[in-house]
């Protein structure tokens, strides 16, 4: 049985670092994100008696070691939820990203979300997107939110009934535009989870994030982009401070990252240099784990914001809000 699916990566708005359970990928607290399109991961899976063993290929490279183990946990989760006889056979999984991976743009979220969506179909599961989010979560907790798409909320918990994602309805899905400032600097998110957890600031962040989460939910329900942008920007600084004060003092921002921050603040405070009528621009920066920057703004301003950010010397592109993980037709399969 073969199936192919596509999912969009996420930008964290109120993010998490640290895991209560590294195997089930159970975070310490809730989190909120927004999916970004047209960036995506496409994944094809097939259970077949013709295969000798489980095989996983990402962007043409066959996985081994810990990367293999993380995908295997997602496959085994799907198998455990299925009554279909063919899931006892080995599986082949191939995945391709339309955007750079391991640079802070959420490739693990879209990767595991697409895998979970395709696996659920190939394993003949009668499962909702929220159910499928629990399959994706064991690969990456962020992937749970990539399954449900749009603006999504992952509830923390110690089991699949509690720790799952759901979508938050909001009109901001059509209003938000994102200028992506690509700063290519390789990183491993699992390192950040470990570092943040051992920071002396981790307890303070745990106490503070509860209010951040509630504020962000309220802002989404009220379609208040300014509040959402402010919260995402502040949360990015808070999370980075926690990670950077871990035992290794891990700093993942680069000079180009800070230049983008400065440009965003200049636009917000003083407007465009060539337009005396614009006193400020609705624009906010946000980062996940990495040096790349999401610059959040509106459709009205996105082209000029892109021009201003590009003047810092970084590669830029414009993204928008993406939907949930979805199945693709058979003729779009990767093998």
Protein Blocks (a to p, Z undefined) as FASTA:
>chain_A
ZZdddddddddfbdcedjfblklopafbdcddddddfbdcdddddddfkbfbdcddeehi
acehjllmmmmmmmmmmmmmpcbfklmpccddddddfbdehionopmmmmmmmmmmmmmm
mnopacdfklmmmmmmmmomklmmmmngpjddddddfbfklmccdddddfklmmpccddd
dddddddfklmmmmmmmpcklmmmmmmmmmmmmmmmmmmmnopaklmmmmmmmmmmmmmm
mmmmmmnopafbdfklmmmmmmmmmmmmnopfklmklmbdcddddddedjbdcddddfkl
mmmmmmmmmmnopacdddddddddddddfklpfZZ
